Amino acid sequence: MYMSSSGYSDTSRGAREIVGSVDGDGDDEQYVIADITADDAWLAMAVDDAPSLPSCR
């Protein structure tokens, strides 16, 4: 999976759509990042371990 740390998709490798979401039942929530244009291109971590948006700016 190709991931850009610069905040935009690299269109030379084809169109990508990267999304993030919280999944789980409240007791075991995971933060998931996925490239929805590719099969099996995702990663997950515990919500408590995920960086906050302000810390990424």
PyMOL commands that set and color helices and strands:
alter all, ss='L'
color gray80, all
select helices_A, chain A and resi 11-13+47-49+53-56
alter helices_A, ss='H'
color red, helices_A
select strands_A, chain A and resi 18-23+30-35+42-46
alter strands_A, ss='S'
color yellow, strands_A
deselect
rebuild
show_as cartoon
